[in-house]
Amino acid sequence: MRLSLSREERLRQKNDILKVFKRGFRLDEGPLRVYASSSPAGSRGRFGVSVKRKIVNSVRRNRIRRLLKEAYRLTVRERCPGVDMMVIVKEDLSSLGYEEMKNRLLALLEKGHGRLFPS
């Protein structure tokens, strides 16, 4: 059993990421910025993370990336099916644990829930 995001669940192509930036909307909360848009018809939601190079230490950047991907895999993808999401981290969050990182991401998505799933 694989515990990572599958290829289909990752935002990888530059064109796909640019579509999320252009067609979606933006949510900001402190050091996190999320761009979200509906994914193409019939596809599952996809997820991408970008950590600013301002966080010089690559070990810290990769830790932040891993924690956010895990938070998406375990909680967010069930709550936001069919949504492409790109998360940009602007400040060092490497001192936070998994639970705190997950709670920050979920709080940000709750803030934009009405735009993600209009009634």
C-alpha positions, 0 to 999 in steps of 0.5 A: 500500500502506497502512502504517498500522493499518486502521480494523478494527485500531484500538480506538476505541469507548469501549464496546470499550475498556471491554470490554477493561478488564473482560473482559481481564487486565492486564500491568504492566512499568515505565511500560507497562501492557497490557490484553488480551482475546480479540477477538469471534469472527471478528475480527482483533485490535485495538490502542489506545494511551493516553498519560498527560497527565502527559507534558505535551508533545504532540509527545512523547505523539504520538511514543510513540503512533506508535512503539507503533502501529508496533511492533504493526503490524510484529511484535505483530499476527502474534504475538497474532492475535485479541487486543484490546490497550490499552496505557497509557503512564504515563511519558515514553518519548519518548527511546527509539528504535523498537527499544527500544520494540518490545522493551519491548512484546514483553517484556511480552507474553511475560510474559503469553503463557500468559494470552493463549494458554492451552494 
